[in-house]
Amino acid sequence: MSLGSTPFPWGNGLEDFALFRTLSSEQRLRAFHALVRQDLLRGELLVAQGEPSDSLYLVLHGALAVRRAGEVEPIAELRGGEIVGEIGFFGNLPRTADVVAIRDTSMLVLTRAAYQELARDAPAIVEVLLAALARRFAKETARLTPLRASPKARTVALIEAGTEPSPGLFERRMREGLAATDAEIVDPARLAARFPGCELDTPEVADWLNKLEHTAPLVVYFGGREATPWARKAIRQADMVVFLCRGEAPGGARTELEAFACSVHPASVRRLVRIHDRRSSEVRGTAAWLARLPSFMHHHVALEDQIDIDSLIRFLSGRAIGFVASGGGSFGTAHVGLYKAFRERGVMFDIFVGTSVGSAMAAGFAKNLEAEDLERGTHEIFVKGRSFRRPTWPRYSLLDHKVFDRALAEQYGRDCRIEDCWRPFAAVATNLSTHSIELIRSGLLWQAVRASSAIPGLLPPFYTPDGAMLVDGCLIDNVPLAPMHQLKSGPNLVVHFGEPATETFNVDYAALPGRFELFASLLMPFRKKLLPSAPSAVNVLWRSLVAHQRYDILPTTPFDVVMRPPIPPDIDVTDFDRHSDIFRASYLWAQATIAALEAEGSPALEAILSSGKSPSRRPRPAAVFQSKVLTN
């Protein structure tokens, strides 16, 4: 049941509550005397859909979710300073949705009888409430945007999962990294020192914890490994729960603390962190942990230095640095050139999302492979292995996909799973079964790259065990920035090859040969010189696939740096044997472009470069602008 309702005392700093700032002191005092405080525990229902709207609520602190019957996802979240139920209250309509506490929450309640008395004695208060109603309508209108960004947590609970305790070194490194970002750390020792002998669910403790949330960029609760009252309070208070996992996933039922956390937090607001002694390109057994504790995202952390701890903190605080890799055929190694240039500046990218050949490059980055490794892999697959130069009987495709499949499995590891790559990774494919985008975040790595790169006609689709037909992601999203925004908040490097310039072709259509002339040119190579110079079938197919893309309306934010590396004009999308030339050209261009953006003082670029600096020296993000760098 709820913590109860009590008359609201004057003071406590709430005379500065935003809703009442335009009122005089006397009017504010009259309003507060009419209000009653109500406290809810996480999971308790404030109002139910269909019931009478006989009260208005002002959220002091905490968080509430607005849900309609039959819908899983909330339609809105309400936090401190917001009003609940004003539409039904003023329209005298039944409640249009359920409102449930998703944090321990405190609010002020204004009954209809108390409101009528206020309206008679202090009419100015009515104007204030109606203005708040207008602001809500404006906010809801602005909320109806096509881009759904990843939510940013304000409070995080760290709890230990499994049976093997996490090393003390992890906690020390986390505390050091969090302190460098001005995050507030709360544990039982700090609470006992501030509130000796005080119960955890008293209003004094709740008020103090929620004030921390409003003043600190991030509040982190260290919950421990036992299901103590403190651990339960931390879990209820948090926007996100993080499971700290050491060793292999145990069998059997969840621990009491794991079960409680999963009952409070859906998988969409859970994260899983596996703690390792050393960093590697891939590990084993992450899928078993995720089966035990399904989570929105997982991370691997090595204790050998602070690099992975800082990366985890960037995710928790909404500053994770993403690398968005686009489709482009043989141009794909340009991603490697830019990656090398940024890595030389100390940048540590936290997450990778790619489409088509971009997924192939991003998958290598997620495995901690360096630029030279990817260059060698590209040569093995496309030049030495001739994966895209092996035609077959055109029953299912123009090319023999078996050669390409074997090459991918060899380069990425036949048994390597996406979950076991050191950095989070997602491949974008087009699902022709559902006619929608497919974001592949689990399963075998090489198969994800294969599905994302299945150019229709050239290669057969990739078929999943549940029967989905997947083809190249470029059909729907050749620059997968929107999926990256859905996965995390923070700055991104977006690499793409832009909308091709208008191009004409000096080709005599009547001179295009028929099948007999083409067959003769295969038997007598000297006759190839007589064939007209026209784009190949693959070139035409690629142009057709990306013809609908609109690169001028990318869903960029002020933290996205968009770069379009120049490609030598004599290189075609199928010229994989020129991969080294593309790599070198993009690498040198990226070095110069980074220096130019730095000279301009680009805050978006600085947000990316800051990952290579000591946290204590990192600049605070101020006003930022969107950086777009295109070919000269």
N, C-alpha and C positions, 0 to 999 in steps of 0.2 A: 504494500500500500504506500501511498505518498508520505513524504516527510511531514505533511500537514499544512494547514493554513494559519497564519498568524497576522494580527494587525501590523501594518508596516510602520516601523518607527521612523521618526524624522531624523535626518542626519545621514551618517554613513557615506557621505560624499555624493548621494544620489540627487542632490539639487542640480547637478550638472547633466542629468539625464537628457539626451539630445532632444527628445520629444517636447520637453517643457522649457527649453532655453528661451523661447520668445515670451514666456509668461513673467509677470512680476513675481517678486518673492511671496507676496500675499496669495496670489493666485496659485503659485506652485505649492504653497503650504496647504491650501484648501484641497488641491487635487490629491496630494499624497495622503491626507487624512481620510480620503474616500477610498483609498486602495488597500487591498489585503494581499499579503505575500503568500504565495503557494510554492512549495518545493515538490519536485517529482524525481523519483529514481529512474535511471535509464530503463526503458521498456514500458513505462507506465503511460496510459492513455490520458491525454488532456481532454480532447473532445472526440466524439464519435460521429461519423457521417450520418446525417438524417436527424440528429437530435436538435432541439430548439437552440437558437443563438441568443442566450440570455446573459452572456458575459463577454467582455472584451479583455484580452490579455496583452501585457507588455513584458517582453522577455528581458530579464535582468542579465542572466548569463546562462550558459549551457547551449543546447541545440535541440531543435524539434524537427521532425520530418513530417511532411504533409503527404498522405497517401490516399488514393481513391480505392474503393473496394474492388478487388479482383486484379489490381495492378501490383507488380512486384517492386518496381522502381519508384521512389518518391518523386512527386512532381515539383517539390520545392523543399528547401531547408531554411529554417528561421533561426537566427542567433541573437545575441545580445543587442538591444536597442530597437528590435523590430516588434511589430504589432501582430497579434494572432486573432483571427476571427472578425475583423472589422467589416468585411463585406456582408456576412450574414447578420451581424449586429445592427448595422445601419440600415440594411435592406429588410430587416425582420424576416430573414429567410432561414430555412434549416441549414445545418452545417453541410457543406459540400464535400467534405473529406474528413478522414481520420487525421488527428494530429497526435503524434506519439513522441515521447522524449527519447532521443538517441544519445543523450548525455545526461548525467545528473543535472537538473535544470531548475532554476528559480525564476519566478515571474511575479508580476503584480496583476491583480484581478480587479476589474471594474465591473460591478454588476449593473444591470439596466436601471435598477432603482437608484443606485448611487449616481449614475450618469445623469439621470433626469434631474436630480437635485443639483448637481454641478451645473447643468445647462441653465437652470433657473438662476442660480446665485453667481455664476461666473461664465457668461456667454463666450468669453475669449477662448476658453478651453475647448469648446465645440469647434471653433475655427482650426485650432491646432490639430485635433483628431481628424477633421475632414481633409486637412492638408496632407496628413500622413496617409490617408486613404488614396489621395491622388498620386502620391509618390509610389505607392505600391503598384497601382495600375501602370505607371510609367516603367517601373522596374520589371514587371511581368512582360510588358511589350518588348523591352530590350532583351529579355531572356530568351525570346523565341528566335534564336539564331541557328543556322545549320551546323555550326561547329560545336561539338561537345567536348569541352576541355577536361583534362584530368583534374579532379578536385584536389585542393591543397589542404593538408592536415595542419591544424594548429596545435594539437596535443597528440602525443604518441606514447603508447605503453610498450616497453620492452619486457618480454617475459621469456623464461627459458623453457624449451620444449624437449621432449624425449627424456632419456634417463642419464645421459652423460652431461655433467655440468660444463658450462662455458668457462674458458680460462679467465682468470682475473685480469690478464693482460688485455683482453678484449674490452672489459669494462673501463679500465684505466685509459685506453686509447680513445674510447667513445667519449668519456668525460672530457678529455683534453680537446678533442675535436669539436665537441659541442660548445665548450666554454669559449673557443676562439670565434664562434659565430654568434655569441651573446644569447644562446639558448638557455632557458631555465631548466635546471635539473632538480627533480623532486624525488626523494626517497624517504623511507621511514625515519631515518635519523634527523633529517631536516624538519619533518613535520613534528617529531617529538620535541625538538628544541624550541620550535615556535609555539606549539600548542601542547604543553606538558599536561598529561592526564586527560586530554580532550578526545571525545569520540570522533571517528572519522567522518560521520555523516551529519555532524552539527553544522548549522548555517555558517558559523565563523570559519570553519575549514573550507566549506564550499565556496564562500565569498572570496577567500584568499586565493584559492586555486584558480578561480575564474578571473580574478584580477590579473594574475600572472599571464593568463592567456591573452588578455587585452594589451598588455604592455610588452610582452616578449615576442620575438619572431617565431619561436617554437618552444613548447614545453614538453619535456621528456620525462616520463615516469619510469623509474627502474623498479619493476614489479617483483623480480626474483623468480624462484622456481617452485615455491610452495603456494597452495591455495589459501593464503592468509587473508584476513579482512583487508589489509592494505593492498594486496595484489588484486583483489576483486574490485576495490575502489578505483585503482589505477585503470583497470580495464574498462569499467563503466564510464570513467571520466574522459577517456581518450577518444579521439576521432579515428585512430588507426591503431591496430595491435601488430607488433612485430615479434615473430617467433624466432628465438635464437637457438640454432640447432648445431650440435657437435657430433661428429662421427656418423655412423649409419643410422637410418631410421629404424626404431624398434618395432617389433611386431606387437600384436595385442591391442587392447583398447587404449584410448587416449588417457592421458593423466587427468586428474581432477581439474588442474588449472587449464590445460588445453581444452577440455570439454567446456568449461565455463566461458573461456574466451571465444570459442566458436559459436556458443549459444548467444552471445551478446553481439558479436561482429560478423556480418556476412563476409563471404570470401572476397568481395569487391574492396573491402577496406582492411584486408590482412596482407602482411608481407612475411616472407620467410627468408631468413639469413642463415646460410651455412658457413661455419667458421672453420678455416683450415690453417695449418701451420705455414704452408708455402703456396705461392701463386703458381698456376699452371695454365695450359691452354684449355684443358677440359678435365672434368672430374667424373665420378661415377655415383649413381644412387640418388640423384636429386628427385627423380620421378617418384621414388618411394616416399620421400618426405612430403611431396606435394599431394600424393594420394592420402597420406595421413592427415595433412593440414592444408587443404586446398587454399590457395592464396592468389591474389591479383598479380603479384610479381614476386620474384625471388632474386636473391643476390648471393654472390660468393665473396667472402672476405678472407684475406690472408693476413696473418699477424706479423709478417716479417717487416712491415713498415706501416706508414699511415695512409698510403694511397687508397686502399679499398675502404678504409674507415671514412675518409673524406668523401669518397664517392657515395657511400651509403647516406651520409649526412646531407649531401646535396639532394638526394632523392627525397629524404624526409622533410627537408625545408623548402622543396619546390624549386630547386636550382640545378637539377640534373642537366648535364650537357649531352645533347643528342646529335647523331650524325644521320642525315637523311640521304640515301643513295638512290639515284634514279636509273631508269632504263636507258639504254643507248647502244646496244650491240658492242662492237669493238671499242667504242669510246669508254667502256667501263673502267679501263685502267687509269683513266683520269682521276677517278675517286682515290686511287692509291697515291697518286702524286700529291693531291691535296692533303690526304691523311698524313703522309710523310712530313710535309711542310709544317702542319700543325703539331705533330708529335715532337718535332725538333724544337718547337717553342714551349715544350713541356705540357701541352694540353693532354689531358686524360679524358677521353669521351666515355660517358657512362652507359649509353644505350645506343643500339643501331637498328634502323629500319630501312629495308631496301626493296625495290621492285626490279624484276627481271635481272639483268646483269648486275644491277646495283645490289641485289640480294646476295649474289655470289661474293661480291667484294665485302659487303657488310658482315657476312657470315665469317669470313676470315678475320676481320677486325674483332668480332666478338670472341674469337678464340685466341686473342692476343698475338696473332701473327703480324709480323712486321711487313713493310712494303716489299722488301726483297723476296720474302716468302710468297707473297701473292703474285708477284711478277713471275716467279718460277712456276707457280701453279697455273697461271694463265698460259704460259708457254707450253706446259705439259698437256693441258686440255685441248687447246685450240690449234697449236702449231705442230707440235710433235705428234699428238694423238689425232689431229685432223678431225675433231669431233663434229664440226659443222661442214665437212667436205666429204661425207660418206652417204651418197644417195642410196635409196632403196626402192623396191617396188612400191609405187604410191598408193598402197591400200589404206594405210592409216596415217601416213605422213610422207614428206619428201625425203627425210633423212632417217638413217638408221639410229634410233635413239639408244640402242643398247651400248654403243660405244661411248656416248655422252654420259649415260648413267654410270658405267664402270669408272669413267674418269672422275666424276664427281665423288663417288664413294671412296675412291682411292685418295683423293686430295683432302677430303673433310673427315674421313674415317667412316667405315661402313657402319659402325655401331655408335657413333657419336650422336648424342641427342642435344636438341636445342637447350634443354634444361641444364645440361652439364657444361655448356659453354661458359667461359668466365664472366662475360658481360651479357646483360639481357639483349635479346635479338628477336626480331620479327620479320618474316618475309611476307610480301603482299602478292597475292594471286587473285585471279578473277574466277569466281565460282559460277560456271555456266549452268549448274543445276538450280541455283537460287537466283541467278542473275544479279549477284552482288559481290562486294569485295570480300576476300577471305584473308584474315590476318592470322598467319601461322606462327604460333608461339610455343609449340610443343611438338615432340616427335623427332624422327631422325633428321639431322641437319641437312644431309645431302638431298633428301627427298623434298624438303622445304624449298631449297634452291632450285631443284628440278621443276617443281610445280610452278614456282614464280617465273621461271624462264621458258615455259612451254609455249613458244611462238606458234599460234594456230597455223596448221598446214605444214609448217616446217618440221615440227616435232609433235608426236601424239600427245593428247592431254594426259595429265597425271590423275589417276583415279584413286580416291581414298578408300579405306576399308568400309566406310559407311556409304559408298556409292557416289560421292560428289565428284564432278568433273571439273578439274582445275586447269586453267591455262594462264598465260603470261599476264602479270598484274598491270602491264601498261595499258590494257584495254580500258580499264576503269581509272587507274590512278598511276600515272608514270612518275609523279613526284610525291611520294607518300608522306607529306608533311602533316595532313590531317590525322592519320593514324598515330603519328608520333605525339601530337598534341593530346590525343585520347589516352596515351600511356603515361604521360608525365608532364609536369610543368618545368619551365626553365628554358635557357637559350638553346638554339639549334644551329648547326651548320647544314645548310641545304645545298646539295650539289646537283645541278641538272644542266642539260645541254640546250635548253631554250627552244623557242619556236624557230625552226629553220627559216632562213631568209628566202624571199621569193626567188625561185630558180626556174630557168627555162632550159629546154633540152633541144639541141640541134640534131634531131633524129628524123629521118625520112621514114614515115610510117610504112609506105609501100615497100621499102627495102628490108623490112623485118623478115627474116627467113622463116620458112615453114619447117616441118619436122624432117623432111628428107634432106634439106640443105644443112640443118643442124647435125643430123646423123653423119652426113658426109664430112663435116668439119671435125667430128670426133675421130673418124678413120684417117683423115688427111689433115694433120694439124696446121699445115701451111695455109689451109683455107680459112682458118680462124681470122687471119688478118683481113679477109674480105668482108667479115661480118660487120654490120653497123655498130657504132659505139652507143649503146643504150643501157640504162640501169638494169641490173639483174632482177630476177623475180623476187629474190629475198629483199633487195633494196626497195622495190615497189611495195612489197608486203609490209615492211617496217614503216614506210611512210604512211601507208593506209591505216596501220594500227594506231599511230599517234596523231593522225590528222585532226582529231576532235579535241585534242588537249588544248586548254587555255592557260598559258603560263602567266598571263597578266592578272589572273585572279587567284593566285595561290593564297591559301589561308594564313598568311604570315602574321606574326605578332611583332612588337617592337624588339623582341629578343632573338629574332631569326636573322641570321646572316646568309643571304642567298648568293651563291657563286656559280657562274657559268664559265667554266674553263674553255679557252679557245681550242679548236681542233684544226690541225693543218688542213687546208682546203683540198688537198689531193688524197685524203684518207676517207674511205667509205665505211659505213656501219658494219660491213662484213670483213673488213681488212684486219682480222685478228693477228696476222703476222706482223702488223705495225704496232703492236701493243707497247713495245719499248719506247718508240718515238712519242706515242701519246702520253705515256707515263712521264718521260723527261720533260716534255713541253708543259704539262700541267703542273709539275713540281716547281719548275722555275717560275711559271706564272703565279702560282700560289704564294711563293716567297715574296715576290714583288707586291702582290695585291695585299697581303697581310700587312706589310710595311706601310703601304699607302693608306689603308684604313686606320692603322695606328696613328699615323700622322694627322689624320682628320679628327682623331679623338672619338672614334666610334664606341659608344658604351656597349652596344650589342657584341662587338668583337671583344671588348675588354672583359665582358662576362664570360666568354669562352676561354680567353687566355688566362683568366684568373685561376683556373683549375691547376695551373702549373706553378702557382705561387703559394707561399706559406699563408695559412688562414689569417694570421695576425696582420699580414700586410695587404690583404685583399681589400680593394675599394668597395665602399657601400654603393649599391646600385641607386643611381639618382634618376633624373629624367633620361629616358632612353629613346632611341629612334631606330627605325628599321633600316638595315644596311642591305643594299642590293648592289651586287657587282656583276656587270654584264661584260661581254666581249667588246673590245674597242671596235 
